[in-house]
Amino acid sequence: MSKICEICGKKPMVGNYVSHAHNVNKRRFNPNIQRVRARHQGQVKKIMACTRCIRSGKIEKVPRGIQNN
């Protein structure tokens, strides 16, 4: 499963773990991606969206009983 938001394109970033002794190791910052049933490009389908897009209202969530209209 890809970790990319279909709305804003947010994807994992890389950085470093830095210990107290300043030992540096690579790490990965993953976005909080959720599978949401939403209206996207005029159709109702399940999309992968980050929580920031869901919270800000960039997507229109659709209840389960509603089909494409």
CNS distance restraints for C-alpha pairs under 8 A (distance, minus, plus):
assign (resid   3 and name CA) (resid  11 and name CA) 5.91 0.50 0.50
assign (resid   3 and name CA) (resid  12 and name CA) 6.80 0.50 0.50
assign (resid   3 and name CA) (resid  30 and name CA) 7.14 0.50 0.50
assign (resid   3 and name CA) (resid  31 and name CA) 7.02 0.50 0.50
assign (resid   3 and name CA) (resid  33 and name CA) 6.55 0.50 0.50
assign (resid   4 and name CA) (resid   9 and name CA) 5.84 0.50 0.50
assign (resid   4 and name CA) (resid  10 and name CA) 5.61 0.50 0.50
assign (resid   4 and name CA) (resid  11 and name CA) 4.63 0.50 0.50
assign (resid   4 and name CA) (resid  12 and name CA) 7.54 0.50 0.50
assign (resid   4 and name CA) (resid  31 and name CA) 7.83 0.50 0.50
assign (resid   4 and name CA) (resid  33 and name CA) 7.34 0.50 0.50
assign (resid   4 and name CA) (resid  48 and name CA) 7.28 0.50 0.50
assign (resid   4 and name CA) (resid  49 and name CA) 7.74 0.50 0.50
assign (resid   5 and name CA) (resid   9 and name CA) 4.83 0.50 0.50
assign (resid   5 and name CA) (resid  10 and name CA) 5.23 0.50 0.50
assign (resid   5 and name CA) (resid  11 and name CA) 6.72 0.50 0.50
assign (resid   5 and name CA) (resid  33 and name CA) 6.57 0.50 0.50
assign (resid   5 and name CA) (resid  48 and name CA) 5.59 0.50 0.50
assign (resid   5 and name CA) (resid  49 and name CA) 4.60 0.50 0.50
assign (resid   5 and name CA) (resid  50 and name CA) 5.45 0.50 0.50
assign (resid   6 and name CA) (resid  47 and name CA) 6.79 0.50 0.50
assign (resid   6 and name CA) (resid  48 and name CA) 5.80 0.50 0.50
assign (resid   6 and name CA) (resid  49 and name CA) 5.81 0.50 0.50
assign (resid   7 and name CA) (resid  49 and name CA) 6.27 0.50 0.50
assign (resid   7 and name CA) (resid  53 and name CA) 7.14 0.50 0.50
assign (resid   7 and name CA) (resid  58 and name CA) 7.77 0.50 0.50
assign (resid   7 and name CA) (resid  59 and name CA) 7.99 0.50 0.50
assign (resid   8 and name CA) (resid  53 and name CA) 7.40 0.50 0.50
assign (resid  10 and name CA) (resid  31 and name CA) 7.02 0.50 0.50
assign (resid  10 and name CA) (resid  50 and name CA) 7.49 0.50 0.50
assign (resid  11 and name CA) (resid  30 and name CA) 6.96 0.50 0.50
assign (resid  11 and name CA) (resid  31 and name CA) 6.28 0.50 0.50
assign (resid  12 and name CA) (resid  28 and name CA) 6.59 0.50 0.50
assign (resid  12 and name CA) (resid  29 and name CA) 5.50 0.50 0.50
assign (resid  12 and name CA) (resid  30 and name CA) 4.55 0.50 0.50
assign (resid  12 and name CA) (resid  31 and name CA) 6.04 0.50 0.50
assign (resid  13 and name CA) (resid  28 and name CA) 5.86 0.50 0.50
assign (resid  13 and name CA) (resid  29 and name CA) 5.15 0.50 0.50
assign (resid  13 and name CA) (resid  30 and name CA) 6.73 0.50 0.50
assign (resid  14 and name CA) (resid  26 and name CA) 7.20 0.50 0.50
assign (resid  14 and name CA) (resid  27 and name CA) 5.92 0.50 0.50
assign (resid  14 and name CA) (resid  28 and name CA) 4.57 0.50 0.50
assign (resid  14 and name CA) (resid  29 and name CA) 5.98 0.50 0.50
assign (resid  15 and name CA) (resid  26 and name CA) 5.94 0.50 0.50
assign (resid  15 and name CA) (resid  27 and name CA) 5.38 0.50 0.50
assign (resid  15 and name CA) (resid  28 and name CA) 6.12 0.50 0.50
assign (resid  15 and name CA) (resid  29 and name CA) 7.25 0.50 0.50
assign (resid  16 and name CA) (resid  24 and name CA) 6.06 0.50 0.50
assign (resid  16 and name CA) (resid  25 and name CA) 5.40 0.50 0.50
assign (resid  16 and name CA) (resid  26 and name CA) 4.53 0.50 0.50
assign (resid  16 and name CA) (resid  27 and name CA) 5.25 0.50 0.50
assign (resid  16 and name CA) (resid  28 and name CA) 7.93 0.50 0.50
assign (resid  17 and name CA) (resid  23 and name CA) 7.85 0.50 0.50
assign (resid  17 and name CA) (resid  24 and name CA) 5.60 0.50 0.50
assign (resid  17 and name CA) (resid  25 and name CA) 5.10 0.50 0.50
assign (resid  17 and name CA) (resid  26 and name CA) 6.06 0.50 0.50
assign (resid  17 and name CA) (resid  27 and name CA) 6.08 0.50 0.50
assign (resid  18 and name CA) (resid  22 and name CA) 5.40 0.50 0.50
assign (resid  18 and name CA) (resid  23 and name CA) 5.65 0.50 0.50
assign (resid  18 and name CA) (resid  24 and name CA) 4.81 0.50 0.50
assign (resid  18 and name CA) (resid  25 and name CA) 6.78 0.50 0.50
assign (resid  19 and name CA) (resid  23 and name CA) 5.25 0.50 0.50
assign (resid  19 and name CA) (resid  24 and name CA) 6.76 0.50 0.50
assign (resid  31 and name CA) (resid  50 and name CA) 6.66 0.50 0.50
assign (resid  32 and name CA) (resid  50 and name CA) 5.46 0.50 0.50
assign (resid  32 and name CA) (resid  51 and name CA) 6.02 0.50 0.50
assign (resid  33 and name CA) (resid  48 and name CA) 6.18 0.50 0.50
assign (resid  33 and name CA) (resid  49 and name CA) 5.43 0.50 0.50
assign (resid  33 and name CA) (resid  50 and name CA) 4.31 0.50 0.50
assign (resid  33 and name CA) (resid  51 and name CA) 6.40 0.50 0.50
assign (resid  34 and name CA) (resid  48 and name CA) 5.60 0.50 0.50
assign (resid  34 and name CA) (resid  49 and name CA) 5.50 0.50 0.50
assign (resid  34 and name CA) (resid  50 and name CA) 6.02 0.50 0.50
assign (resid  34 and name CA) (resid  51 and name CA) 6.82 0.50 0.50
assign (resid  35 and name CA) (resid  46 and name CA) 6.36 0.50 0.50
assign (resid  35 and name CA) (resid  47 and name CA) 5.63 0.50 0.50
assign (resid  35 and name CA) (resid  48 and name CA) 4.63 0.50 0.50
assign (resid  35 and name CA) (resid  49 and name CA) 6.44 0.50 0.50
assign (resid  36 and name CA) (resid  46 and name CA) 5.35 0.50 0.50
assign (resid  36 and name CA) (resid  47 and name CA) 5.46 0.50 0.50
assign (resid  36 and name CA) (resid  48 and name CA) 6.30 0.50 0.50
assign (resid  36 and name CA) (resid  49 and name CA) 6.84 0.50 0.50
assign (resid  36 and name CA) (resid  61 and name CA) 7.25 0.50 0.50
assign (resid  37 and name CA) (resid  44 and name CA) 6.92 0.50 0.50
assign (resid  37 and name CA) (resid  45 and name CA) 5.57 0.50 0.50
assign (resid  37 and name CA) (resid  46 and name CA) 4.27 0.50 0.50
assign (resid  37 and name CA) (resid  47 and name CA) 6.38 0.50 0.50
assign (resid  37 and name CA) (resid  61 and name CA) 6.04 0.50 0.50
assign (resid  37 and name CA) (resid  62 and name CA) 5.98 0.50 0.50
assign (resid  37 and name CA) (resid  63 and name CA) 7.57 0.50 0.50
assign (resid  37 and name CA) (resid  64 and name CA) 7.92 0.50 0.50
assign (resid  38 and name CA) (resid  44 and name CA) 5.53 0.50 0.50
assign (resid  38 and name CA) (resid  45 and name CA) 5.76 0.50 0.50
assign (resid  38 and name CA) (resid  46 and name CA) 6.13 0.50 0.50
assign (resid  38 and name CA) (resid  47 and name CA) 6.88 0.50 0.50
assign (resid  38 and name CA) (resid  59 and name CA) 6.57 0.50 0.50
assign (resid  38 and name CA) (resid  60 and name CA) 5.52 0.50 0.50
assign (resid  38 and name CA) (resid  61 and name CA) 4.30 0.50 0.50
assign (resid  38 and name CA) (resid  62 and name CA) 5.10 0.50 0.50
assign (resid  39 and name CA) (resid  43 and name CA) 5.29 0.50 0.50
assign (resid  39 and name CA) (resid  44 and name CA) 4.34 0.50 0.50
assign (resid  39 and name CA) (resid  45 and name CA) 6.41 0.50 0.50
assign (resid  39 and name CA) (resid  59 and name CA) 7.06 0.50 0.50
assign (resid  39 and name CA) (resid  60 and name CA) 5.61 0.50 0.50
assign (resid  39 and name CA) (resid  61 and name CA) 6.48 0.50 0.50
assign (resid  39 and name CA) (resid  62 and name CA) 6.54 0.50 0.50
assign (resid  40 and name CA) (resid  44 and name CA) 6.21 0.50 0.50
assign (resid  40 and name CA) (resid  45 and name CA) 6.90 0.50 0.50
assign (resid  40 and name CA) (resid  47 and name CA) 7.96 0.50 0.50
assign (resid  40 and name CA) (resid  59 and name CA) 7.40 0.50 0.50
assign (resid  40 and name CA) (resid  60 and name CA) 7.81 0.50 0.50
assign (resid  42 and name CA) (resid  68 and name CA) 7.98 0.50 0.50
assign (resid  43 and name CA) (resid  68 and name CA) 5.77 0.50 0.50
assign (resid  43 and name CA) (resid  69 and name CA) 7.81 0.50 0.50
assign (resid  44 and name CA) (resid  62 and name CA) 7.32 0.50 0.50
assign (resid  44 and name CA) (resid  67 and name CA) 6.76 0.50 0.50
assign (resid  44 and name CA) (resid  68 and name CA) 5.59 0.50 0.50
assign (resid  49 and name CA) (resid  53 and name CA) 6.47 0.50 0.50
assign (resid  49 and name CA) (resid  54 and name CA) 6.78 0.50 0.50
assign (resid  50 and name CA) (resid  54 and name CA) 6.55 0.50 0.50
assign (resid  51 and name CA) (resid  55 and name CA) 5.93 0.50 0.50
assign (resid  52 and name CA) (resid  56 and name CA) 6.00 0.50 0.50
assign (resid  53 and name CA) (resid  57 and name CA) 6.29 0.50 0.50
assign (resid  53 and name CA) (resid  58 and name CA) 5.29 0.50 0.50
assign (resid  53 and name CA) (resid  59 and name CA) 6.79 0.50 0.50
assign (resid  54 and name CA) (resid  58 and name CA) 6.30 0.50 0.50
assign (resid  54 and name CA) (resid  59 and name CA) 6.07 0.50 0.50
assign (resid  62 and name CA) (resid  66 and name CA) 6.92 0.50 0.50
